[in-house]
Amino acid sequence: MSTLRIAPTMKPGEPIVRVRGLVNRFGEQVVHDGLDLDVRPGEILGVVGGSGSGKSVLMRTILGLRRPDAGEIAVFGIDAVAHDPVRRREIERRCGVLFQDGALFSSLTVGENVQVPLKEYHPHLPGSLLYELSLLKVKLAGLPADAIDKLPAQLSGGMRKRAGLARALALDPPLLFLDEPTAGLDPIGAAAFDRLIRTLQQALGLTVFLITHDLDTLYAICDRIAVLADRRVIACAPVEEVEQLDHPWVREYFHGPRARAAQAAREAI
């Protein structure tokens, strides 16, 4: 049975991520305008939207990689927008991130990649313990033990994703951000990765913010779906409720040709 992990700075019932009135602009282009979103502790939240809707911009803003033009963001009950490097670092330590391309250091082995955040936050750990911890994370991500000594170029696309996931889990974060984790994977590999995420979420008590275009992922593992359209979140609910929303993008996404094909494939299983 999983144990839900809630930061000590959070109040009971408080969302692990709370966004209010978020505005993001790039010159004259407004990407988000008054966006509100809550991420509940212990859920897998799928974030969907058309190209240019600002899914990755939203993730990067929550992570502090981009400063918003307006709005409030709290992560673990901590003000994520305020200029406070100590609090900012505390948020970073509690978040694991898997970027779409894995973002692995090509000159480092998988084990050395996993050790990067460990060395940053625990610089006095002995080398033998670093190796054992990185091996644990590699196995946790579903990679064979011998992958620890391989370079990213020696891995398949699916294995690189898992290596990136191992690094994201290095510091045992309660909050995990995944940007298109199944992009580029074949259907079997994507389904296996989905199962891995759900298993880890349940076993480790994780909260997961998951950006995806994959309908199968939404139906297989997401507890709620946040839909980005019209520069805001137009719905945040279980997928069965979201797919009934009367909005042009939602109708095309959930009921268009590719959605019908995905539904037929699920029914054939």
CORSUL-V785509 format. One record per residue. RES is the residue in one letter. SS is DSSP state (a for helix, b for strand, c for the rest). OMEGA is omega in radians with two decimals (NA if undefined). NEAR is the number of other C-alpha atoms within 10 Angstrom. Layout:
{{RES/SS/OMEGA/NEAR} {RES/SS/OMEGA/NEAR}}
This chain:
{{M/c/-3.12/7} {S/c/3.04/13} {T/c/-3.11/12} {L/c/-3.09/17} {R/c/-3.13/15} {I/c/-3.09/20} {A/c/-3.13/16} {P/c/3.13/9} {T/c/-3.08/10} {M/c/3.06/15} {K/c/3.10/12} {P/c/3.13/8} {G/c/-3.12/8} {E/c/3.08/15} {P/c/3.13/20} {I/c/2.98/23} {V/b/3.13/21} {R/b/-3.14/21} {V/b/3.14/20} {R/b/3.04/15} {G/b/-3.05/15} {L/b/3.06/22} {V/b/3.04/21} {N/b/3.13/23} {R/b/2.96/13} {F/b/-3.03/8} {G/c/3.14/6} {E/c/-3.11/6} {Q/b/3.08/8} {V/b/-3.12/14} {V/b/3.09/21} {H/b/-3.12/26} {D/b/-3.13/18} {G/b/-3.08/15} {L/b/3.06/21} {D/b/3.11/18} {L/b/2.98/19} {D/b/2.99/17} {V/b/-3.05/21} {R/c/3.09/18} {P/c/3.04/22} {G/c/-3.13/23} {E/c/2.89/22} {I/b/-3.14/24} {L/b/3.07/25} {G/b/-3.14/27} {V/b/-3.09/26} {V/b/3.13/24} {G/b/-3.14/20} {G/c/3.09/14} {S/c/-3.13/10} {G/c/-3.14/12} {S/c/3.02/20} {G/c/3.14/20} {K/a/-3.13/24} {S/a/3.08/17} {V/a/3.10/17} {L/a/3.14/24} {M/a/-3.12/20} {R/a/3.11/15} {T/a/3.10/18} {I/a/-3.12/23} {L/c/-3.14/21} {G/c/3.11/18} {L/c/3.06/11} {R/c/3.10/14} {R/c/-3.11/16} {P/c/3.09/20} {D/c/3.08/13} {A/b/3.07/16} {G/b/-3.12/17} {E/b/3.08/18} {I/b/3.02/25} {A/b/3.09/20} {V/b/-3.02/26} {F/c/-3.12/23} {G/c/-3.12/18} {I/b/3.07/19} {D/b/-3.07/16} {A/c/-3.12/26} {V/c/-3.10/20} {A/c/3.12/14} {H/c/3.13/9} {D/c/-3.05/10} {P/a/3.14/10} {V/a/3.12/9} {R/a/3.11/14} {R/a/3.14/18} {R/a/3.10/13} {E/a/3.07/13} {I/a/-3.12/22} {E/a/-3.11/17} {R/a/-3.07/17} {R/c/-3.11/17} {C/b/2.98/20} {G/b/-3.05/25} {V/b/2.97/23} {L/b/3.10/24} {F/c/-2.99/19} {Q/c/-3.10/18} {D/c/-3.14/15} {G/c/3.10/23} {A/c/3.09/15} {L/c/3.04/22} {F/c/-3.00/14} {S/c/-3.10/11} {S/c/3.14/11} {L/c/3.04/16} {T/b/3.11/20} {V/a/3.13/29} {G/a/3.13/27} {E/a/3.06/22} {N/a/-3.13/25} {V/a/-3.10/29} {Q/a/-3.09/24} {V/a/3.13/18} {P/a/3.11/18} {L/a/3.13/19} {K/a/-3.13/15} {E/a/-3.05/10} {Y/a/3.12/12} {H/c/-2.99/13} {P/c/-3.05/11} {H/c/3.10/10} {L/c/3.10/11} {P/c/-3.08/10} {G/a/-3.13/11} {S/a/3.12/8} {L/a/3.07/10} {L/a/-3.13/21} {Y/a/-3.13/15} {E/a/3.12/12} {L/a/3.13/17} {S/a/3.09/24} {L/a/3.09/24} {L/a/-3.12/16} {K/a/3.09/26} {V/a/3.12/27} {K/a/3.14/17} {L/a/3.14/16} {A/c/3.06/23} {G/c/3.11/16} {L/c/3.04/18} {P/c/-3.07/12} {A/a/-3.08/13} {D/a/3.10/12} {A/a/-3.06/20} {I/a/-3.09/22} {D/a/-3.12/13} {K/c/3.04/14} {L/b/3.12/19} {P/a/-3.12/24} {A/a/-3.14/12} {Q/a/-3.09/12} {L/c/2.98/15} {S/c/3.14/11} {G/a/3.13/19} {G/a/3.12/21} {M/a/3.08/19} {R/a/3.08/22} {K/a/-3.12/26} {R/a/3.07/26} {A/a/3.07/31} {G/a/3.10/29} {L/a/3.11/27} {A/a/3.11/28} {R/a/3.12/28} {A/a/-3.11/26} {L/c/-2.98/26} {A/c/-3.05/21} {L/c/-3.12/20} {D/c/-3.07/16} {P/c/3.03/20} {P/c/-3.09/24} {L/b/-3.06/30} {L/b/3.09/22} {F/b/-3.13/24} {L/b/-3.14/24} {D/b/-3.14/21} {E/c/-3.05/18} {P/c/-3.12/28} {T/c/3.13/24} {A/c/3.10/16} {G/c/3.13/14} {L/c/3.05/16} {D/c/-3.05/12} {P/a/3.14/11} {I/a/3.12/9} {G/a/3.13/15} {A/a/3.13/19} {A/a/3.11/16} {A/a/3.13/15} {F/a/3.08/21} {D/a/-3.13/19} {R/a/3.11/15} {L/a/-3.13/16} {I/a/3.13/21} {R/a/3.13/18} {T/a/3.13/15} {L/a/-3.14/15} {Q/a/-3.12/23} {Q/a/-3.07/17} {A/a/-3.04/13} {L/a/-3.13/18} {G/c/-3.06/21} {L/c/2.85/26} {T/b/-3.01/26} {V/b/3.03/27} {F/b/-2.93/23} {L/b/3.04/25} {I/b/-3.12/26} {T/c/2.93/21} {H/c/-2.95/20} {D/c/3.13/17} {L/a/-3.13/16} {D/a/3.10/19} {T/a/-3.13/19} {L/a/-3.10/23} {Y/a/-3.03/17} {A/a/-2.95/12} {I/a/-3.04/18} {C/c/3.10/21} {D/c/3.06/16} {R/b/3.13/23} {I/b/3.01/24} {A/b/-3.10/26} {V/b/3.08/22} {L/b/3.08/25} {A/b/3.12/23} {D/c/3.05/14} {R/c/3.13/18} {R/b/3.01/21} {V/b/-3.08/20} {I/b/3.10/17} {A/b/3.04/18} {C/b/-2.99/19} {A/b/3.03/15} {P/c/-3.01/17} {V/a/-3.13/18} {E/a/3.09/11} {E/a/-3.10/12} {V/a/-3.07/20} {E/c/3.10/18} {Q/c/-3.08/12} {L/c/-3.14/14} {D/c/3.12/9} {H/c/-3.05/13} {P/a/-3.11/9} {W/a/3.14/17} {V/a/3.13/22} {R/a/-3.11/15} {E/a/-3.08/13} {Y/a/-3.05/19} {F/a/-3.07/19} {H/a/3.10/15} {G/c/-3.08/12} {P/a/-3.10/11} {R/a/3.10/13} {A/a/3.12/17} {R/a/3.11/13} {A/a/3.12/12} {A/a/3.12/15} {Q/a/3.12/16} {A/a/3.12/11} {A/a/3.12/11} {R/a/-3.11/11} {E/a/-3.12/8} {A/a/-3.11/7} {I/c/NA/5}}
